[in-house]
Amino acid sequence: MVGNIPNILTLTRILLLPFFAAALMYEQYQYAILIFVTASITDLLDGFIARIKKQITYFGTILDPVADKFFLLTSFIIMSKTGLIPMWLTIIVLSRDLIVITGCFIIYLVTHNLDIEPSIVGKAASAGQFLLIGLILISLNFESNISFLNFLFILVAVLTAISGLHYVYRGLKVANP
C-alpha cells in the first residue's frame, strides 16, 4: 500500500529535497542542517515503523533507496559546486551510481529479473556519504574546523569505489551464472 506511514515518510523525505537544495545553494546552512536532520529522522522512522508494523511494501523497498540516492546525489553535486566537497569525490560518487544503475538495467534486460539486495559495503559507502554531508553541515553551522574532513573524503571515495566494484562483480555473477 502506497499510503502507509513508512511510505508517506519516504515521500516526505523526497519532498524536502528541493528545500534542502535551495538552502545549500543560498548558503542558508542553518535551514540545510535542520532539513537534513528531519530527512534523516524520517529515514530512520520509515524503516523502523515498516518492520514493527509489518508494513513493508514493494513500493517502499524501491522508493526508500531512491529517496536516499536523490538526497545524496543532490548534496554531492551542490556541495561540490559550492566548494564544500572536492569535485573528484563527487565524480566518484556519481560514476559509481551511474555504473550500478546501468548494470541493473542491463541485468534486467538479460535476465528479465532484478532482485539485487544492497551489500554491506554498499550500505557502508552510503552511511559514509551521509556522515560526510552531516559533518560538513555541522562544521558550517557551528564554525568548527573538522580536521579529519580530508581523511573522510578519501575514506568515502575508497568505500564508494569498493562498493561499486563489488556491485559490478555481483552483477556479472547474476548475468553469467
LINMO-V74536 format. One record per pair of residues at least 24 apart in sequence whose C-alpha atoms are under 10 Angstrom apart, sorted by the first residue. I is the first residue (numbers start at 1). GAP is how many residues later the second one is. D is the distance in whole Angstrom. If there is no record, write none. Layout:
i->[I	I]
gap->[GAP	GAP]
d->[D	D]
//
This chain:
i->[1	1	1	1	1	1	2	2	2	2	4	4	4	4	4	4	4	5	5	5	5	5	5	6	6	6	6	6	6	6	6	6	6	6	6	6	6	6	6	7	7	7	7	7	7	7	7	7	7	7	7	8	8	8	9	9	9	9	9	9	9	9	9	9	10	10	10	10	10	10	10	10	10	10	10	10	10	10	11	11	11	11	11	12	12	12	12	12	13	13	13	13	13	13	13	13	13	13	13	13	14	14	14	14	14	14	14	14	15	15	16	17	17	17	17	17	17	18	18	20	20	20	21	21	21	21	21	21	22	24	24	24	24	24	24	25	25	25	25	26	27	27	28	28	29	29	29	29	29	29	29	30	30	30	30	30	31	31	32	32	32	33	33	33	33	33	33	33	33	34	36	36	36	36	36	36	37	39	39	39	40	40	40	43	43	65	68	68	69	69	69	71	72	72	72	72	73	73	75	75	75	76	76	76	76	79	79	84	84	84	84	85	85	85	85	85	85	86	86	88	88	89	89	89	89	89	89	90	90	91	92	92	92	92	92	92	93	93	93	93	93	93	93	93	93	94	95	95	95	96	96	96	96	96	96	96	96	97	97	97	98	99	99	99	99	100	100	100	100	100	100	100	103	103	103	103	103	104	104	104	106	106	107	107	107	107	107	108	109	110	110	110	111	111	111	113	114	115	116	116	116	116	117	118	118	119	119	119	119	120	121	121	121	121	121	121	121	121	122	122	122	122	122	122	122	122	122	123	123	123	124	124	124	124	125	125	125	125	125	125	125	125	125	125	126	126	126	126	127	127	128	128	128	128	128	128	128	129	129	129	129	129	129	130	131	132]
gap->[54	55	56	57	58	59	55	56	57	58	42	45	46	51	52	53	56	40	41	44	45	48	50	36	37	38	39	40	41	42	43	44	45	47	49	50	51	54	58	39	40	42	43	48	49	50	52	53	54	56	57	34	38	52	30	32	33	34	35	36	37	38	40	55	29	32	33	34	35	36	37	50	53	54	55	56	57	58	31	49	52	53	56	26	27	30	31	55	25	26	27	28	29	30	33	51	54	55	57	58	25	49	50	52	53	54	56	57	24	52	55	50	53	54	55	57	58	53	56	51	54	55	50	53	54	56	57	58	56	50	51	54	55	58	113	53	54	56	57	56	55	113	112	113	107	108	109	110	111	112	113	107	108	110	111	112	106	110	102	105	109	100	101	102	103	104	105	107	108	103	35	39	94	97	98	101	97	28	29	32	28	90	94	24	25	53	58	62	25	28	57	59	54	57	58	61	24	56	54	55	58	53	54	56	57	54	57	49	52	53	56	47	48	51	64	65	68	64	67	65	69	64	65	67	68	69	71	63	67	66	64	65	66	68	69	72	32	33	36	63	64	66	67	68	71	66	65	66	69	64	65	66	67	68	69	71	72	63	66	67	66	65	66	68	69	63	64	65	66	67	68	71	64	65	68	69	72	63	64	67	65	69	64	65	67	68	69	67	66	64	65	66	63	64	65	61	60	59	51	54	55	58	50	45	49	44	47	48	51	43	38	39	40	41	42	43	45	46	37	38	39	40	41	42	43	44	45	36	37	40	32	35	36	39	30	31	32	33	34	35	36	37	38	39	30	33	34	37	29	32	24	25	27	28	29	31	32	24	26	27	28	30	31	26	25	24]
d->[8	9	6	9	8	9	8	9	7	8	10	10	9	7	9	9	9	9	7	8	8	10	8	8	9	10	7	4	7	8	6	6	9	9	7	8	9	7	9	7	9	10	9	9	9	8	8	6	9	8	8	9	8	9	9	9	6	7	10	8	6	9	10	9	9	7	7	10	9	7	9	8	7	6	9	9	7	9	9	9	8	8	8	10	8	8	10	9	8	5	8	9	7	7	10	9	7	9	10	8	8	9	9	9	6	8	8	8	10	9	9	9	8	6	10	8	9	10	9	9	9	8	9	7	7	10	7	10	9	10	8	7	7	9	9	7	8	9	8	10	9	9	10	9	10	7	9	10	7	6	10	8	9	8	6	9	10	10	10	7	9	9	7	10	9	6	7	9	8	10	9	10	10	9	8	9	8	10	9	9	9	9	10	9	8	9	8	9	10	8	9	9	8	7	7	8	9	10	10	9	7	9	10	10	8	9	9	9	7	9	10	9	9	9	9	10	8	9	8	10	9	7	8	8	6	10	9	10	9	10	9	7	9	7	7	9	9	10	9	9	7	10	6	8	9	10	10	9	9	7	7	9	8	5	8	9	10	9	10	8	10	8	10	9	8	10	7	9	10	7	7	9	9	7	7	9	10	9	9	8	9	9	7	9	7	6	10	9	10	10	7	10	8	7	10	10	9	10	9	9	8	9	10	10	9	8	8	8	10	9	7	8	10	7	5	9	8	9	8	7	10	8	5	8	10	8	8	10	10	9	9	7	8	8	9	6	8	8	5	5	9	9	7	9	9	9	8	9	9	10	8	9	8	6	9	8	9	9	10	6	9	9	8	10	9	8]
//
